[in-house]
Amino acid sequence: MKSEDRQRSDRIIKVFKDSRLNQRQFSELIGVSQQLISAVVNYTKKPNETILFAIIDNIPAIDPMWLLTGRGKYNNNYVPLSEVRSPIEFQIKSIVRKQFEELSDDILQRISNIEESVK
């Protein structure tokens, strides 16, 4: 692994450790696989755009310039506890969201059918 990639991994590891989350929770927070987190943390895979942009997109107070290059300001007080979801909460929200979308589609179809029959 190149020195630049290792330093970038070190910054990701710093963000991960300062979040005080385990790998599963951190992967859920930023929306990548736990395997990717593990590979970067263990230096078996260089940090790619997927993990870098996932951190930038999902942790609002992170300085993208610092994460990508090491220049800029690092703030280790950025992971909002309200955004840390348990796996059960995540699954329940996913199920409810899916059921809501299906119900919404059904209602829209019924409204469309009623409008057609009225015409």
LINKA-V972575 format. One line per field, one symbol per residue. phi: phi as a letter, one per 30 degrees, with the letter a starting at -180 (. if undefined). psi: psi as a letter, one per 30 degrees, with the letter a starting at -180 (. if undefined). Layout:
phi: ???
psi: ???
//
This chain:
phi: .deddddddedddddedddicddddddddcibddddeddddcicbddcdedddddddcbedddeddddcjcjccbcbbddddddcdededddddddddddddddddddddddddedddd
psi: kleeeeeeeeeeeeeeeffglleeeeeeefhlleeeeeeeeggfkkkaeeeefeeeffjegkjeeeeeffkakkjghfjkfffjkleeeeeeeeeeeeeeeeeeeeeeeeeeeeeefe.
//
